[in-house]
Amino acid sequence: MVNLNPAMRLKVKRDTFYLPNPDGSVYFRNNIGTFQMEGEMIDQWVERLLPMFNGEHTLEEITDDLPEEYQKQIYEIANSLFQNGFVQDKSKDIPHQLPAHVQEVYAAQIAFLDEMEGSGGYLFQSYRSEKALAVGSGPFFLALISALLESGKAQFHYWITGNDHTNRKRLEELIAYARQKDPDVELTELYMGEQTSGTWREAISPFSAVLYVSEKGEMNELTALQSLCKENGKVFIPATFFCQRGIAGPLVHSSSEACFESAWRRLHQCSLGADPMQHSFSMTAAALLANVIVFEWFKYTTGLSTFDNTNKLYLLNLETLEGGWKSFLPHPLVKGLEKLQKEKPSEQLLEAREKQAAGRYHSVFHSWTSEETGIFHTWEEGELKQLPLAQCQVQSVDPLSSGPAELLPVVVCAGLTHDEARKEAGLAGVEMYVSRIVSQLLHEHEDMPFAFQKAVGFGAGETVEEGLCRALRHCLTEVFGKQQGRKITKAARVQITSLDDKRSQFYLRSLATMGEKPIIGIGEKVLGFPVYWVCTKKGWHGSVGLDDTEALRSALLYALMEVQNQPIYNKGMYSLSTHAIDLTESEKEWAIITQNDLTESDSWDEAQIVLKRHNKCPVVFSAAVEPFLREGLGGVFALLLREEGT
């Protein structure tokens, strides 16, 4: 409970709505939230008190000469309204020196600031005193000038970068019209001659903010100006057009992570449209984007936005004129890649990491998904068939794209439940994403012999153990592919006489229901790890596993996915497939006993024993090369195998 001061002059915010309920309580609602006030005759108290909370009377004046119980009731009501954000204290307003004509012309802007933050007049006065430079040319530049004048910015400088495309007569008309309402309007043009790094630096030096617009998307000019602004502690906010989209932001200042290069590399190429001639530049779109960047700067200058997270940009569809803010993550190639760090996958490492809460990955993967700026372009079921297997598809972006971002192939993952399928798809998407960056880093690693760069496994997991096991499986799959080369794959046909794994049993029943009579074969082991093959009418589908159950289960899963799906989808990093196998004619009986109590930690420990028998040792690197990967998952790893003692 807040201790209210008798000198407080409370004013009800303009967005407040209240409704008396039949039971005597009162329901309150505004743009912040809702709450309900209860008490004896509270509806009558509210009806009498709210008109008094107009910012002109102190609490002491309102409660003067009233009985103590009435005073207590008034203070309790005032406290509830104040705590829930329905009233503000006008006694704390900072005085200002705005002339009467300014307060009249820009009453809407002042009221907005007053409603959101308080001291509206003072904040608006500080906004008008900021030194700003508007940069650009053509109709887009005129839209920026108009937006600044309409916002109440009476005095600023401008630099026309292309005189041939700028209607100076229209510019003078805009200034003259604004001066009719506000005699203080005074715009000054900069004449800097040739546009070089030196002239840009000299031009921006007196100003606190630079607002830049470009109709044709001059990226080199934009990024050069942004770099100079950041180096010199200036606020920079751009707006431009590219293909069938308008782009505004991000707002960049000296201490922010945001920059246009990161936004540009995070933007998905396919989201920008293919034909810029179909829906190109229009004055309506230009005016909208100009108002967006002016309003963002207005909020930043007046303190309405703290901008703890400035990694966002505004995307405008030039066909429908629909737009919205899109968040993006800083790009590693802009910030600079960190060196790969070796991990020691020992028992201490496994115990040191806190196990992630079950199901947390759902919110993590969802936050990474956006068709415009996400790490995942899609992470959804789409139109995939959901019987007998639940399926989910994922498509990651290529982090090595110079911008806008190209997309990696779509991968389809399956599971017994939708939860399993979505988790598997999310982990596969992460592995595809990091594989692009880490593969490049491994080639540049000074201690990594070239021979060890050929078979690299990537694994992401909800826990450290899961990430390590997935990385090893992927590495073994890569080793198998390189060992086979163009050789004909060999396998021994087997008849499973005993199988207590319920998942494998379900996959076999599903294949039989769909008219398949699968043939199962055991392939040549990879460094002591089993390889199983399953043949259907679609061909042979195989998998390397850390044990027999895992290998057979995965092979059956991939075979069932192939039968279930039309057309064929990419099944990811862990599947093997071939059209023909050299299968032994004699069939041998085989029993598979599942160890139900075997944990992923146990699987990792046993896998290291198998590797040691084959004189191999895992070399593990952390593949969490970006901060968001370390925050959202238990572990992301790159794994290579080397000879022991080397």
N, C-alpha and C positions, 0 to 999 in steps of 0.2 A: 504493500500500500504506500502511495506517494504522500509525503507530508505537504499539503497544500498551504500556500502562503496567503494570508488574508489580502495582501496587496495584488494578487493575481487578477488580471482582467481576462476572463475566459470568453472565447468566441467559438460558437458552433461552426464547424467546417461546412462549406457549401454543399458537399456531396452527401451530407447526412440525411438519411431517411429513417423515420421511426413509425411504428404502427402499434397502437394499443391492442392487446389480445383480449378475448372475452373473459379470460380468467383473471384479468387485472394486471398482468405483467405487460412489459413493453419490449417490442422487438426493434433493435437498432441495426442498421446496415449502412456501410459506405464502401468506398473503393478499396479499403484495406481489409475489411472483414465484417463479421456480424457478432452480436452478443445479445443476450436477453437480460433485462433488469426486472427483478422481482421484489415484492414488498407490499405492505399494506397501503392501499390508495396510491401506489407508485405512478399509475397512469395520470392521476390528477397532479401530482408533484411535477412530473415531466412537462405536462401541458403549461403549467404556470412558470416553470423555471427556464425552459429553453429560450423563450423570447428575451429573458433577462441576460442570457449569455450571448451578448452581441459585441463584446470587446470594449464596451464603454464603462461598465460598472465593475468595481472591484468586489471580491467576495465579502469584504468587510462591509461595503455599502449595502450589498444585497441582504446580509444577515443582521444588519444593525437593528437593535430594538426588538429582535425576535426572541422567543423563549429558547432556552438551551437545547431542548429536544428538537426543535425546528432547525436550529443552526446545525446540529449534528447531522440531521437528515440531508440538508442541502450540501454539506461537505461530502457526505458519502456518495450522493448522486454525482457531484462534480468530480470526485475522485474516480468513479467508475468510467465516466465519459472521458476523462483525461488519460487514464491508463490504456483505454481501448482505442485511443486515437480519434475521438469524435469532437474534441475541442482543443484549442490551442491557447497559449497564454500570450496575450497581446502586450503585456507589460514588459516583456523581454525584447520587443521589437527594437532594432537598432535604428536610430534616427537617420534621415537622408536629406539631401538638398535638391531634390528634383523639382524643377519649376512646375507650376500648375498646368501649363499646356502639355507638358510631357506626361504628367500623371493622367490627363484626360485622354490623350491620343493613344497611349499604350496601357490603358486601364486593364485590358485583358491579360497582357503579359505580367503586369504587376500582381494582379489577382491570382494568376496561376502560381507564381513564385510564393506569394503569401500563403496560399492554400497548402502548398507542398512542403515549404520549409519555414515559413514565417519571415518577417522583415522583408517583405516583397519589394518595397521601394528601395531599400538599401542594396539588395541583391541586383535589382535592375540597374541601379546607378553604377554598380561595379562592372556590370556587363557592358554598359555603354562606354566605360572608360578604358576597356581593354584595347590594346593596339593589335589590329588585325590586318592581314594582307590577303586579298583575293586574287587568285592567279588563274588565267585561262584565256579562252578566246571563243568567238562565235556566239550563237544563240544560247548555248549552255552557260557561258560566262555571264550573259545578260540575266539569265534566270538566277544565277548565284547572287548577282548584285541586287536584284529585286528581293530575293529572300532575306538578305542581310538588312536591307532597308525596312522591310515589313516587320522584321523581328525587333526593331528599335535601335539597331546599330547605326547611329547617325554619322559617325566619323570613322573612316577607315581608308586605307590605301588599296590601290589595285594595279595589277601588272597584266597588260594584254600581250600574250605570247604570239598571237597571229593577227596582225592588223587587217589582213586581206579578208578575213572571215568575220570580222566584228563590225556590227552596225553601230557606228559612233553616234549617229543621230538618235537612234533608239535609246542609247545609253544616256544621252543628255535629257531625253524626255523622262526617263525613269527618275533621274536625279531631281529634275524640276518638279515632277509630281510629288515626290516624297518631301520636298522642301515646302510645298504648300501646307502640308500637315505639321511638319516639324522644321522650323526655321534653322535649327542647329545642324541640319544635314550639310556635310562638307566632305566630298570625296576627292582624294588626291591621287593622280596617276604617277607611277614610277616609270622613268625612262632609263633603261639599263643597257641598251644597245645589244650587242651579241650575247646570246645565251650560253654562258660557260659556267663551269663550277665556281669560278671566282666571282662572276657577276651574281650568280644565285646566292652565294654566301653573303655578299655585300647587301643584296636586296632584302634578305630575311632578318638581318641582324637587329634592326630596331623593333621588331614585332614579337609579340608573345604567341601568335597563332598564324598559321598559313592554311587557307582553304583553297583547294586545288580542284579544278574540273577539266575534263578532257573528253571531247565528243568522240574522238577516234581511237582512244585507248593507247596513248603514247606511253608504253610501260617504262621505257628507259628514262624518259623525262620524269615520270612519276616517282620511280624508285630512287633516282638521284636526288630529287628534291626532298623526299622523305628522309634519306640518310643524312642530309645536311641539317634538316630540322631536328632530328634526334641527337645528332652530335652537339648542336648548339642549344639544346634545351627548349626547343619550340614545339608547340602543339601542332600536329599536322593531321588533316582529315581530307581524304580525296573522294571524288566521285567520277566515274567513267562509264563508258559503254563498251561491251564486247559481245559480238555475235548477237544473240537475241535476248541479252540480259543487260540491265543496268546495275552497276555495283557502287555502293556507297560505304565508306569506311575501309578499314577500321580507324578509330581515333588513336593516334600515336603520340605519346609523350616520352620524355627522357627516361622515365623509370618503368615504362610498360614493356611487356613481352611482345605485344602486338606489333605487327608490321605487315605491309601489303604483300611482301614476298611470301610470307607464310600463308596468308589468305589465298594468294594466287596459286600456290602449289597444292593447297588443300581443296580448292574448287575442282569439282569433277567436270571434265571436259564435256561429257554427255549432258550435263545439266544446263549448259550454256546455250544449247541449240546449235544447229549445223549451218543454217543459211541466214547470214546477217542481212541479206537483201529482202527477206520475207517480212520481217518486222524490225525495221531499223529505228534510228533516232527520231524522236518526236518532241515537240516543245512541251507537251503535257508530261512526258516522262522526265524531261530535263528539269522542269519546275518541281516535280515531286522529289527527285534526288537532291536537288539543291536545297530544298526545305529540310530534307532529312539531315544533311550534314550540318546545316546551320543550327538546327534544333539540338543536335548532339553536342555541338560546341557550346551552345547556350546553356544546356544542362551542366556540362563540365565546368564552365566558367562560374556559374552561380552555385555550384556545390550540390545540385540535385542528384548528381550521379557521382558516387565515389570512384567508379571505374576500377574496382579491384580486379575485375575481369574485363579487359578491353578486347579480348580475342573474339570479336564478332563483326560481321559485316551485313549490310542490307542488300538483298537481291531482289530485283524488280523484273517481272516478266513483261516484256515490251508488247506482247500480244494482248494479254488480259489486264495489264497494269495492276496485277496482284503482286504484293511484295511482303517481305518479312525479314526479321533478323535471324542470322544463322551463326551459331558458335563454331569456332574452329580451334584446333590445337596448334601450338607453335611447331613449325616444321624443323626436323633435325638437321636438314641440309642447309637451313638458313642460320640456325644457332651454332652449327658446327657439331660434328659427330664426336662422341666420347670414344676413348679407346676401349677395346674389349677387355673385360675383366674376367680372369679365370676364377672358377668356383671350385671348391673342394666338396664334392658330394658325399661327405662323411656323415656319420650318425649325428655329430654335433650340428652340422648344417641343417639336417632334416628336423632336429628338435628345436633349433633356434627360431625358425620361422613359425609365426602363429598361423594356425590353420584357419582358412577363410570360412566365414559363416556359410552354411549350406544354402544354396540358392542365390547367393549374392551376385553371382555372375550375370544373372538376368538383368539387373539394373545396370551393371557395368557395360555389358554388350549393347544394351539399348541406348545408353548415353554415347556410345561410339558410332551409332548408326545414323546416317543422314544421306539422302540422295544428292545433296549439294556439297557438303563439306566433311562428311564423316570418314572415319577409318574404314568402316564398312559402308559400301554403297547400298547394299540390301542385306538383311538378316531376317528371313521370313519364310513361311511355308509356301507362299505364292500359289501356283496352280498345281503343285505336286500332289500326286496321289498319296493318301494317308493310310491306306490299308494294302497289305497286312502290316507294313512298317510305317511308323511315323517318320516324316521327312522334313528337312529344313535346308534351305539353300543360303549360301553366303557369297558375297562378292566383295573382295577387299580392293583398295586402291593401291597403285604402284607408287611407293614413296620416293622412287628414283626419278619420277617424271619431273621435267623442268617447269611444268605448269602450263595450263591446267592439268590436273591429275588424270592419267589414263587408268583404266580398270584392269585388274587381273581376271583370269577366267572364273566363271561361276563354278562353285563346288557344292555338291549335294551330299548331305550327311543324313544318316538314318539311325533310329533307335527303337526300342520297344515302346517308349512313351514320347510324347511331344517334348517333355522336359529334357530327356536324354538327347533327342535329335537337335534341339536348339543349343544345348551345351556343346555337343560335338561340333556343330557348325561354327559356333563362336570361337572355339579353340582352334579349329582348322583355319578360320579366317585370320586369327592372330599369327599363326605359324606361317601362313603365306606372306603376310605383311612383313614380319621381321626377317624372313628368309632373304628378301630383296636387299635390305640394308646390311645385314650381318654377313652375307656372302661377300659383299664388297669389302667390308672391314677385315674379314679373314684373309683375303688376298693381299691386303695391305699390311697384315700383322707381321712384324719383323721376326718373331720367333716361330712362325708357322711355316714349316717346309712345304713346298708345293705339292708333294705327294699326299699330304694329309688334307689338302683342300678339295679333293675330288669327291669324297663321300661325307657330307655333313648332314646331321639330323637336327631338326628343329622341333621343340616340344613346349607347349604351353599347358598349364594345369591349374586347377583350383587350389592344389597344394603343391609343394615342392616335389614330393614323391611322384605325383601324377605327371608333372612337367618333365622330370628326368626319364621316366619310363616311356613316355611318348617320344621324346627326343631319341632314345636308344632304338625304339622300334623303327622310327623313320630312318635313322642311320643304317640299320641292318637292311631295310628295304632298298636303300641306295646302294649298299654294298652288293646285294644280290643282283641288282640290275647291271652293275658294272662287271661283276663276275660272269654273268651269263653272256653279255654282249650279244653276238649274233648266233650263239650256240643254241641248239634245240634243247628246250627244257625237258628234263627227265623227271619222272615220278613213278612211284610204286602204288599200284591200285590196292586199296584196302577196303575191307568191310568192317564197319564199326559194330562190334558185338555188344559193347557196353558203353553207354553214354549217359551220364547223370547230370549233364549241364542243361538246365531247363531252357536257356536261350537257344542253344544249338538245336535242341529238340523242337522248339517252336519254329525255327527257320526251316528245318527239314519238313515239318508238317505243312508249312506254308508253300514250300516248293512243290510238294506232292499235290496239294489242293489246286495249284495253278498249272497242273499237267506236266510237271517236270519229274524226271527220274535221275536225280543227281548222281554223278560218279565222283567218288572222293579218292584223292591220291596224296601221298606224302612225298614231297620233293626233297632234293638234297639240302642238308642243313647249311645254314649260314653261320659260320663261326660257332657251331654247336647249338644254334637256335632252330626250332622246327619251322618248316614251311609246308603249308597245306594248300591243296588245290581242290576246287569243286567245279565239275563240268555240267553245264546246262545246254540247252539249245542255242544259247547266245554265245557260248564259248567257255574258255577256262578262266576262272577267277581265283586268285591266290592271295595269301597273306603270310608274312613273317610274324611270329609271336614270341613272347618271352617264355611261353610254355605251350604245351599241346592244346590245352583248352582255348587259350586266347587265339592261337593261330587258326584252329578249326572254326571257332565262332566267327572270327572276322571274315574268313574265306566264304563261309555260308552267307553271312550278311551281305557281302559284296555281290555274290551270285544272285541273291534274292532281290537286291536293289536293281540289278540289271534286268531281271525278268519283270519287275514291277513297273519300271519306268520306260516310257517311249517318248522321245528318242533317248539315246544313251547320254548320260550326264557324266561330267568329271567327278570321280569319287574321291579325289584328294591324294594325299601323299603316301598313304599306307597300303593302297591296293595294288595288286599285281594282276595282269591279264595277258592272255595270249590266245591265238586261234588254234594252236596245235601243241600237243605234248607227247613226247615219246614215253608212252605208258606201258609198263610191264604187263604181260598178258595174265600171269598168275596173280591171283587175288589172295591177300593174306588177311587174317582176322586181326582186329585191333581194338583194344579197350582203352577208353579215356576216363580217368577218374579225376574229378574236379576237387581241388582243395578249397573248399568254401571259406575257410578262415584265413586264407592267404591275403595279406594286405599289400598295397602298392609298395610300401617300404620293404616288405619281405621279398617281393618280386625284384626290386632293385638290388637287394643284397645277393640274392641267388644269381641274378644276371651277372654281377661282377665276378662271382666264382666261376661261371661258365666262360667268361671272357679271359680270366686268368689262365684257365686250362689251355686256351688257344693263344697264350702269350700276347694278349691284347689288354690295353688299359684305356679307359675312357678319359678324354680330355674335355672338360666342360667349361663353357663360357656363359656368362649371363647375356642373354639376348634381349633383356629389357633395356634397350638403348634409349628409350624415352620415358619421362617421369610417369606418364599415365599407365604404362605397362607395369610399373612397380607398385602402383597404388591399387590396381584392380584385380590382380591375379596373385596366386601363391608363388608362381615362378614361371619364367620364360627362358629357355635354354637352347644353346647350340652345342652339339656333341659330335666329337670326332673320335676315331679309334686309332691308336698308335701301338707300335710294338713296345712291349715292356723293356725298360732299360734305355730307350732312345730319348 
